[in-house]
Amino acid sequence: MGKKYRFFVAIFVALLLLSGCSISEIDELYSLPQPPREYLKLQELIDAEIASGCEYAAPTTGSFRQSVQLADLDKNGTNEALVFLRNKDLQPLICVYRKVSGAYELAAKITGEGSAVGHAEYADIDGDGLSEVLVSWEVNSEMRLLKAYSIRNWTPSALFDESCLDFQTGDINSDGITDVLALSIETSGGHVDMFSFDKQGNMIKKSVKLSPSLKRVDRFRIANIENGIPAIFVEGSYSIDESGFLLTDIVIFSDGELKNIALDTNTGNSLTKRQYEIYSTDIDGNGSLDVPYAEKLENSAAGTVEYYVFDWYTYSAEGSRRLCASTYHCYTDGWYFTLPESWRNNLIVRRISSISGERAVVFSVKGGDGEKPSDLLTIYTLTDENRADRAKIGNRFELFNSETVIYAAEINEDSGLPNDEEGKQSIINRFHLITSEWITGAL
């Protein structure tokens, strides 16, 4: 070792010693990260349950599907750990661990019914400042038993129970206390039950019927309608024999009762029936869930391909609807386009895919008597290695560029549409990728 190298090593060690670092601490710099001791203790407690014959059994539905979950049940600023297991008798079991003097200890056990946990949530539903544990136990393939457990004094006690398909939580009556909404579907029709507690701690149950023709539920969630009013959206099939036949029931709390504002007073069924499998979404990004209606377009060429435009409506508390957007969705290529209002009633769509690595959708409007349709805009999906070059052919301009796909557009010269930078930006703003929602309410 050279003198110069030994000199720098000596300086380095001296600096470490002067800073208070020991040789053992230096070794720790090169060791693998270790979890905090409190979590090692928690793992020991869980291992003890596993050793007694338990196994992990995470919830099967809902947003919280981990076997080990953290939630501040007693609102003291420190999370409790809830571990979802199945005991040696195959009963579902929830072990609740709380932190005492910096270490976890077993605080409570909740033994469930049936064979598994369907859906679990934590919310203060009775206004006592503590979060209750809400669980739907899977009794069989057709039924779940919803129970809400108080953990006051770490002694679980059921506040209520109800048979249901699924449940959601939210402040539907806008009183500042979380309500529980339970969904049930039976041969005679479905219904939603609301469980709420008043300021005195009394539980109140309200119910509302869903469309009697609703055969299967695919979506069940809480979202806003117009003016930020909370509502329950229930969407599903109204025909067993046909796929893609959907309807939406919209339930709000008004004048002390639950009301299904989507029902036709004459038929008793929802007015939102549509023969296309597309679900409600906030299409215009204003915070309200919009309900789609599918209308089949006239095809400009003979063939079996069917093209649809979706009209999206925002509902008011009175049940009236307002058109907020019309879109064309290209599910094959993963995008949708918000249509200008002037295109809506005369639109024709055709698809061209004769060039390898290039697929095109052409928007046209109907001509007068005996006249051909007039092309307005073409949207391209480009996937080959030369996609960057193809996106610049003619008057094409880029809409979106991913690692594997470039979406481009071209305004027809005879369309009368503005073809300057402002006009192109307007087209770009109307183009959107179809993305999956994080919270769909899917069952």
Summary of the structure (lengths in Angstrom):
residues: 443
radius of gyration: 29.5
end to end distance: 69.0
largest distance: 98.5
contacts: 1285
relative contact order: 0.06
helix: 14%
strand: 45%
